Amino acid sequence: MANPDHLELARQGREAWNKWRRRNPDLPADFSRVDFTAPAYAKISFAGFELGPNANFSHCVFGGADHRGVAAQDLSPYAPEVAHFLAGGAWFYGARFGPGANFADCTFKGVAVFQSAVFGRGANFQRAGFMDEANFVGAQFGDGASFAEAMFAKLMQFERVRFAGTVGFEAGSPSDIAYLTFRHARFGGAASFAKRRFLDRADFAYAVFDVPPNFSGVAGRDRVDFQGTRFRLREGLIPGWTTRAGTVAAIRHLRGIARDANAEAAERDLLVLERKAERGTAWKNAHEAVWAEPLRKLGLYGRALGATVLLFVYGLFSDCGRGLVRPVIWLALVNVAAYFAYRAYAKPSTTVVGRAARGTWGWMKSLFVSTPQPSVTTSALSADQQRSLFEFWWAGAVPGSVTRAAYEKAVLVLFGRDGLPPLLYFVQFAQTALNLLLVLLLALAVRNHFRGVARA
């Protein structure tokens, strides 16, 4: 049951409560089983309260209160407008909770405002009933938050919410959610929406999932909005690495939802994430295979290594086909590096510097000042060598674009009778191979881009 002293302090307002909290930082606040629709408690507002650890609001009933007076205390520049049309309900705007906040089995008859509230670990809203809007915009939750079996009759508004760890919105049996929005939300751990039924739009646009969420048994898949949603895999020290087959199955299920919702970009990102997850399970399978079948075990290791290398190259050079910028940058870097490598090995021509070049006065002056050198080797390439350098570089950039005769002439002009240095054979081969690979990856990225535009 609720502590009468705590109720009396709450009636006195935020300043009185927070003053008491500073003197008693570890004492749990107990408001359990209070009916806040009763006239004696109707004007209590918890906006800006420092509620501390293990605050207990279980089995409470909220509704019918008028919080416009609290909004006038300038908790936020938006508070007066919000409170004007949110008269009635629970008002926890900007409240701060320690670990273990308990709202289990609560009933919110009006709008429940937890906007900008801060919760510690283990916030518990299990089986809570939200009869009107549930407003958690900008709220922050520690690890282990739970809304399991909670009922959301109208709008479920969780824009810009931050979950530091796991959070559960699952239901034991199929349960309806009229409309939900998690735009720009951040999920730092596993999130579960299992067995929820989306009656209207389920908006996850621009949300970030550090761990693939659980959407098993979800109905209304075509109403899910994954526009700009980012999916990551951070189950261990290495991002994108997992050895759990269940994680691979969850990603594959999410990809099916993205396909049903025509979310091309999300489907492509989830496909990449699925391949990364399969890489970890492939190494696990190879490690667990017995040496009694050495060919099979070595084959599994080879398959895992090949998948790892291909995925690394694909991600390094083109972000796995998800962008045009990276392959273009690599094309520029490869060809610029090749040009300067060829330039460094080219042999500049020898220029004779004599009387004709220096003029009569310069020649006569040099007779008295110092003994002139008959010739000097300059570091600059001649015009003919510059043209040959471009032809040689272009031959590596675009295979077959320079004739064999022009190529051999360019080698002779640049490197003399010694021919092409062995290192440059490798450099030119690498330039050609990387250019072909990067052009292919660029073409795939362009195709993926226009396929997404066509679907949209």
Rosetta blueprint (number, residue, H / E / L):
1 M L
2 A L
3 N L
4 P H
5 D H
6 H H
7 L H
8 E H
9 L H
10 A H
11 R H
12 Q H
13 G L
14 R H
15 E H
16 A H
17 W H
18 N H
19 K H
20 W H
21 R H
22 R H
23 R H
24 N L
25 P L
26 D L
27 L L
28 P L
29 A L
30 D E
31 F L
32 S L
33 R L
34 V L
35 D E
36 F L
37 T L
38 A L
39 P L
40 A L
41 Y L
42 A L
43 K L
44 I L
45 S L
46 F L
47 A L
48 G L
49 F L
50 E E
51 L E
52 G E
53 P L
54 N L
55 A L
56 N E
57 F L
58 S L
59 H L
60 C L
61 V E
62 F E
63 G L
64 G L
65 A L
66 D L
67 H L
68 R H
69 G H
70 V H
71 A H
72 A L
73 Q L
74 D L
75 L L
76 S L
77 P L
78 Y L
79 A H
80 P H
81 E H
82 V H
83 A H
84 H H
85 F H
86 L L
87 A L
88 G L
89 G E
90 A E
91 W E
92 F L
93 Y L
94 G L
95 A L
96 R E
97 F E
98 G L
99 P L
100 G L
101 A L
102 N E
103 F L
104 A L
105 D L
106 C L
107 T E
108 F E
109 K L
110 G L
111 V E
112 A E
113 V E
114 F L
115 Q L
116 S L
117 A L
118 V E
119 F L
120 G L
121 R L
122 G L
123 A L
124 N E
125 F L
126 Q L
127 R L
128 A L
129 G E
130 F E
131 M L
132 D L
133 E L
134 A E
135 N E
136 F L
137 V L
138 G L
139 A L
140 Q E
141 F E
142 G L
143 D L
144 G L
145 A E
146 S E
147 F L
148 A L
149 E L
150 A L
151 M E
152 F E
153 A E
154 K E
155 L E
156 M E
157 Q E
158 F L
159 E L
160 R L
161 V L
162 R E
163 F E
164 A L
165 G L
166 T L
167 V E
168 G E
169 F L
170 E L
171 A L
172 G L
173 S L
174 P L
175 S E
176 D E
177 I E
178 A E
179 Y E
180 L E
181 T E
182 F L
183 R L
184 H L
185 A L
186 R E
187 F E
188 G L
189 G L
190 A L
191 A E
192 S E
193 F L
194 A L
195 K L
196 R E
197 R E
198 F E
199 L L
200 D L
201 R L
202 A E
203 D E
204 F L
205 A L
206 Y L
207 A L
208 V E
209 F E
210 D L
211 V L
212 P L
213 P L
214 N E
215 F L
216 S L
217 G L
218 V L
219 A E
220 G L
221 R H
222 D H
223 R H
224 V E
225 D E
226 F L
227 Q L
228 G L
229 T L
230 R E
231 F E
232 R L
233 L L
234 R L
235 E L
236 G L
237 L L
238 I L
239 P L
240 G L
241 W L
242 T L
243 T L
244 R L
245 A H
246 G H
247 T H
248 V H
249 A H
250 A H
251 I H
252 R H
253 H H
254 L H
255 R H
256 G H
257 I H
258 A H
259 R H
260 D H
261 A L
262 N L
263 A L
264 E H
265 A H
266 A H
267 E H
268 R H
269 D H
270 L H
271 L H
272 V H
273 L H
274 E H
275 R H
276 K H
277 A H
278 E H
279 R H
280 G H
281 T H
282 A H
283 W H
284 K H
285 N H
286 A H
287 H H
288 E H
289 A L
290 V L
291 W L
292 A L
293 E L
294 P H
295 L H
296 R H
297 K H
298 L H
299 G H
300 L H
301 Y H
302 G H
303 R H
304 A H
305 L H
306 G H
307 A H
308 T H
309 V H
310 L H
311 L H
312 F H
313 V H
314 Y H
315 G H
316 L H
317 F H
318 S H
319 D H
320 C H
321 G H
322 R L
323 G L
324 L L
325 V H
326 R H
327 P H
328 V H
329 I H
330 W H
331 L H
332 A H
333 L H
334 V H
335 N H
336 V H
337 A H
338 A H
339 Y H
340 F H
341 A H
342 Y H
343 R H
344 A H
345 Y H
346 A L
347 K L
348 P L
349 S L
350 T E
351 T E
352 V E
353 V L
354 G L
355 R H
356 A H
357 A H
358 R H
359 G L
360 T H
361 W H
362 G H
363 W H
364 M H
365 K H
366 S H
367 L H
368 F H
369 V H
370 S L
371 T L
372 P L
373 Q L
374 P L
375 S E
376 V E
377 T E
378 T L
379 S L
380 A L
381 L L
382 S L
383 A H
384 D H
385 Q H
386 Q H
387 R H
388 S H
389 L H
390 F H
391 E H
392 F H
393 W H
394 W H
395 A H
396 G H
397 A H
398 V L
399 P L
400 G L
401 S L
402 V L
403 T L
404 R H
405 A H
406 A H
407 Y H
408 E H
409 K H
410 A H
411 V H
412 L H
413 V H
414 L H
415 F H
416 G H
417 R H
418 D H
419 G L
420 L L
421 P L
422 P H
423 L H
424 L H
425 Y H
426 F H
427 V H
428 Q H
429 F H
430 A H
431 Q H
432 T H
433 A H
434 L H
435 N H
436 L H
437 L H
438 L H
439 V H
440 L H
441 L H
442 L H
443 A H
444 L H
445 A H
446 V H
447 R H
448 N H
449 H H
450 F H
451 R H
452 G H
453 V H
454 A H
455 R H
456 A L
